[in-house]
Amino acid sequence: MKTKQIIIGILLLSKSMLAQNGTPVGGKTAHMYYYKNSLYNHLQTNNNQANPSTNVGNWIARFSAAAPLSNTVSLGSMFGFFTQWVTPSQANQFHSELTTTLIAKWTPSWTGAQNINHVGFVPDNFDGYNFNPSVNTNMGMAYETRLLTMIDAWETNAPNPNRKYVVYAGWPQMNNGFGGSGGNPATITPAQLINWRNLGLGSYQAWMELLVAKLKTARPNLDIRLHNINKALLMTHANTAVGTIPLTTLFEDLAPHGRSTWYCLAAIAEYIELFNEKPSSTFTFNPVWNVDATVINNYQQIVDYMWTVLRGNTITSINEMNDEKNISIFPNPVTDKLFIGALDNDFEIEITNLLGQTLLTDRNTKVMDVSELKAGTYLVHYKGKFVHTKKIVVTD
């Protein structure tokens, strides 16, 4: 009998150790409360084209149900901009496929809130990042001050030692400074699209990281983290088949409110951040979810790429996924700012023309200004513990 018990124990232990290299183990729990806006779910109001699939929460429910052992998720939430977020927590049900069991709808108290193990905040994509997180925005409050006040309220009234406080970094707006007209994504030119991605991966991403750094410094004993949805989405759009999908299929307008396909992609990144595992490789898309065929046909490559971006081994294309160098040089094409993602602390960057003539050099930089280079093709040489060369295209 003991031998049989030992064998069963080994089998169960082996099954529980399937999390290596991102392989899903399932059976995890995320009881969430998110303060959010349309970067998390696009509500069905007025004449917009929102639906149950323009909702990250519903996609999390779908991916969770498909996990090998089924992950358990619940989600209460408050919709609005950060100046409208309040405590005690008020749980509305904006997610038709997720349960909100731990906090009664619009509860006047903190009943059940101690069971929430993820409290998320979704910054706006048009105002906040223009200001230092410690400075009042145009809406009259500072993100750092507001979020710390709310975090302290949760810690005081509903403490949970295992709770994670999450800043969900959505994507930047597209209708301010990038061109386009009439709110129509089809009017965005390829060059304007590159500029949008450059902002998202540059100062916009840096603002999100700075906000989290300030929160962590102010409350060092708490688990405060960034969910890098913006980074995963924009790099996936730049470097995978997703970039071939027409913008009008991805976005409804220039805010930009996404369509089903975009929120599906956002949810892949959010699922990875929540559970530290990939969505199931056997996940099946229901036709009524209206996801573009390009994502369905390239689903596993997209998941693998996002996993690599979010888990530190950032790459520049699917073809480089098995490259041990794991160097990220993006965007490509580039107009002004070139971003260098490197694992080394000490390295040199050299940019040459195709004749081998050195045009720019820098050391240990993560951002290079290439705006003075003429439009054309160049070589970027990375020199650290190893040497890596990448061809880039500079556009006007």
N, C-alpha and C positions, 0 to 999 in steps of 0.2 A: 504494500500500500504506500509506504514512504517513497519507494522508487517511482511509482506512478505519480504521486504528488509532486515530486521533484521535476519529473519530465513536463508535467502540466505547467509548473511554475516557470520553467525555462522557456516554454513556448509563449507564455504570456509576457515574460520579460522581453523576449525577442520581438514580439509584436509591438511592445511599448517603446522600442528603441528605433522605430522606423523614421525618426525625425532627421536623420543625418542627410546633409546635402539638400535640404528643403523638401524631402519626401513627406507628404502629409501623414499625420498620425491620427487626426480626428479626436473626438471626445473632449474637446476643449470648451471652455465656457467664457462668453463675453456678455456681461450684463452692462449695457451702455446707457449713458445719458448724454446727448449732444445738444449744444447750443449752436444753431446752424442757420444756413441760408440756402440759396439755390445752388451753391457749389456742392452741396450734399444731396439735395433733392429739389427738382424743379416741380413746383406744385401745379396742380391742374386748376387754373383760375382763368377767368375771362375767356379770351380767344386764343390762348397759347396752345401749343401742341404737346404739352406734357402728358405723361401717361404713367402707369405703374413702373415702367422700366426706365424712366428718367429719375431714378431714385436709388442712390447707393445702398440705402438700408435694405430695400427689397432684393437687390443683387447679393448682398451679404447673406441674406436668408437662403437664397438659392444655392450659392456656393457652399454654405455651411451644411445644408441638407445633403449635398453630394459628397461630402468628406467621407472617407472610409468608415469612420465610426460615428459620423454625424456630430458636428459641433453644435453647441447650444447657444443661441443668441436671443437677447431681448433688447429693446431700444425704446427709451422714452426721450422726448426731445422738446425743445422750444425753438420756434422759427422766428427769425428776425435779425436785425443788426445788433452789434455788441452793446450799444447803448440801451437796447430794449431787453437784454437778458436780465433776469432777476432770480433771486432766491427768496424763499425755499423753492425747490425744484417743482416745476409744473409740467407734467408729462402729457403731451398730446400724442395722438396716434396718427402720424403722417405716413406710416409704413404698413401697407395693407398685408404684407407677407411676413411681418415681424411681430412678435408679441411684446406687449408692454405690461408685464405682470408685476413688476416690483414696486412701481409707484402708481397709485390710482390716478386716473385722468384728472388733471387740474387739482391735485391734492393741495390743501391749504397748509400741510405740515411736511415734515421730513420722514414720515412713515415709510419704511421699506428702503429708504435711500442708502442706508449703510451697506446694502447688498450690491450696490452699483460698483463695478470694478473698473470701469472706464468712463471718465468724464471728459468729453471732447468739446473743443471750441473751434469754430470755423470762421476765420477772419474774412472780412469783405475783400473783394479783389479790385476795388477802384479808388479807395481813399486811404486806408490804413498804411499801406506800404510807402506812401509819399512822406511819411513822418517817422521820426525816431519813435520806437514803441513806447518811450517814456514821455512823449509829447502829445498834447491834445490834438486829435485829428479835426477835420472840418465838422465832424459830428459832435465835438465838444468834450470828448473823453480821450484818455490815453489807454492804449491796449494793455500795457503792462500793469497799470494801476487797477484797471477794471478787472482783469483776469485774476490778479492776486487777491482782490477783494472776494471774488467768487470762490476761488480755491480755498481761501481761509474759511468761508462760510461752510463749505462742504466738510472741511476738516473738523470744524467745531461742532457742527450739528449732525453729521453722519459719517464719522471717521471709519475708514477701512484701510488697514495697514498694507493691503495688497493692491490698492487702487493705483491706476495709471491716469495721469492728467495729460491729455492729448491736444496738440495744436494740429488740426487737419489743414494742410496747406493745399488749397484749391488752386485753380489756374487763373492767370491774369485776365483782365478785360481786354477786348480786342477793338473797342470802338473809340479809343482816345489816343490819337497820335499815330495810328497805324494805317489810316486811310479807310476805304470802304464808305459806302453810302446807303441810306435807306434801311439801315439795320440788316443788310443782306450779306451773308458771308461770301457769296459768289463774287462780290466786288472787291475782295481782298486779293491783291496781287501776290505772286510768289515772293517777291522781295519784301513786301509788307508782312507776310507770314513769317519770314525769317526774323524780321525785326521784333515781332511779337514773341517768338520763341527766345530770342536773345534777352529780352526783358525778363521773361519768365525764369530763365536759367541764370540770370545775372542778378540785378538789384532786387527783383521781386523775391527770388529764392533767398537771397542774403538777408532780406528783412525778416522772413519767417524764421531763419536760423538765429538771427539776433534776438527776436522776441523770445524764443525758447531759451536761449542762453541767459537772458535777463531773468526769466522766471526761475530757472534752475539756480542761478546765483542767489536770488532772493529767498528761495525755499529749498536749500540744498538737501534736506532730509526727505524730500518727496520725489516720487518717480514722475518726472515731467519730460515728455518726449515729443518729437516732431514726427508726424506722419507725412512722408514726402510724396504726396499724391501729385503735386505739380511737377516735381522733378521726373517722376516715373512717366507721367503722361507726355510731357513735352519731349523727353528723350526717345520715348517709344514712337511718337509721331515723327521725329526727325530721322530715326534710324531703323525702322521696321516697315513692313508692308502697310501699316496704318497710314503712313504718309501719302499713299496713293488714293486714299478715300477722299472724294470731293468734300470740301468744307461744308457744303449745304447738307451733306449726309451726316456730318458730325455735329453741326451746330444749327440751332433754330434762328439765332440772331447774332449780333456782335457784342452782346453783354460779356461773354457769350453763354447763353443757356444751351446746354448740350442736348442732343437727341439720345435715343436709347443706346446707341453704340458707344457714345462717349462716356455715359454713366456706367456702362458695363466695364469699360477700361479703367475708370476711376475706382470701381469696386474691386477689380483684380488687385490694384495697388493697396487699397484699404484692407482687403482680406489678408494680404501678406503682412502688412504692418500689425494687424490685430492678432493674428494667430502664429506668426513666424513660420508659415508654411505656404506652399503653393496651393491654389485651388486645384481640385481633382483633375487629373489628366483624362478622366472618363466623363467629364461634365458634358451634358447634352443640352443644346440650345433649343428652346421651344420656339417655333416659328412666330408665335404671337408676340414674342419679345422684340421682334423687329430689329435684330442685330445684323449689321452689314456682313455679307458673305466673306469679305476679306478677313474680318476678325475671326469668323467661325473656321475658315480654312487654314488660318495661321495661328489658331488659338494657343497651341503648345509653345510655339516659338515666341509669341508675345508674352506668355506667362514666364517662360524661362528668361527672357530679356529683362522683364520687370524685376524678377527675383534677383538677378545679378546687379541691376542698378541699385536696388534698395538694400541689398545686403553687402555692399561695399566693394565688390569687384566690378566697377563700372566699365562698360565697354562702349564702343562706338558703332558697331554693326553686328547683326546676327552672325555674320561670317566669322567674327572675331571671338565668338563666345567661348571657344576652346583655346584661345590665345593666353598663354600663361602670363603674358605681360600685363594684361588688364589695365591698359592705359586708355583714358577717355580724353579725346580732343574734339570739342564740339562748339558751336554748331558747324555744319558743313553742308551747303555753302555758308560763308560768313561775310558780314558786311563791315563790322567794326570791332567787336569784342570776341576774342577767341578764348575759350575756357579750357583749362588743363586740369584733368583729374588724375593725380599721381599718387602712388603708394609710398614713394620715396620722400624723405625729408630734404635731401640734397640732390638737386638735378639741374640741368641746363636745357633751355629751349633755344633752338636755332631755326630760323625760317630762311629758306633759300629759294631761288628760282630754279627752273628746270635745268639751267646751265651749271648749277652748283654754286652760284654767287650768293654769299651771305648778305641778307637784307635786314634782318632783325635778330637780336639775341637778348636773352634775359636769364636770370637764375632764380630758381625756387619761386617762380611766379605762378599763380593760378589763373591770371587773366592777362592776356596780351592784346594791345591795341594794334589792329592791323588796318585801320581806316586809311592810312597813308599809302598802302599798297595799291597799285593799279589793279583793275579787274583782271583776273587770270588764274592760272593754276600754279600752286607753290607746294613745296615740301616742308613739313614740320618735323624736325629731328629732336627726339627726346633722348637725353643722355643722362642716365642715372646709374643704378646698379646694372642696368642693361641698356641697350640702344634700340630705339623704336622709331620708325619713320612712317609718316602718314601724309598722303596727298590731300590737299584742301583746295577749294575753289573760293576765291574772293570775288564778291559782286559789288556793284555800285549801290 
